Amino acid sequence: MYFTVEEENLICLYHKSDRRRTAAVRAAMPDMDEEMRALARQTLDKLDTMSDADFEA
């Protein structure tokens, strides 16, 4: 599974060292506009389906 550049940037903004720590994205969603919320949902869907090993790779 691959992330788009936009998804990778979002992950880097919130914490890229550990898949589970990127959950901070969820906490920020109420403050995002609709376009950013859609990107966040798309990114979180991918993160939720992958393992830590896949994320590290």
Secondary structure, DSSP 8 states (H G I E B T S, - for coil): ----HHHHHHHHHH--S-GGGGGHHHHHGGGS-HHHHHHHHHHHHHHHHS-HHHHH-
